[in-house]
């Protein structure tokens, strides 16, 4: 199924598909992403991308306060001030190990996450190791028939993925510079 983000019922459709554990492609404030709720659909995304089972997904949250749903780590206000926005923070997970968390800057996606009622998995739309697919027609050609819902919001040519920092040892370490530039963080 395909819809546009601007459609009156796009949030309702997206929430419904996500709550059913389906794989959706949705626009974020950075790039298009494969998304689902935790569960078996994560395996389908890994298969679609050709991604290692050991590589975790980013979890998108609807509000900075929702970080407490996945981690007990204290994140400095200097980092939280970039949320909502294109910053992913790796913290220690309540379930053990680590988790990458982001509160996107786009109000539409935050509303979707809020209505789902839990963080959602997200990863860029591409084959593992290849460039992110930014054009609607390419997304539909490559993955449109393999996903349950595609929400279109125009081409995102020139879009840059989020900046990722690791905070698991209490120090801020850069993992990937993306849309948020390093000078903004330090």
Beta strands, then each sheet from edge to edge (+ up, - down):
strand 1: 2-4
strand 2: 24-27
strand 3: 32-36
strand 4: 58-60
strand 5: 87-92
strand 6: 98-102
strand 7: 120-124
strand 8: 149-152
strand 9: 163-166
strand 10: 173-176
sheet 1: 1+ 8+ 2+ 3- 7+ 4- 6- 5+ 9+ 10-
end
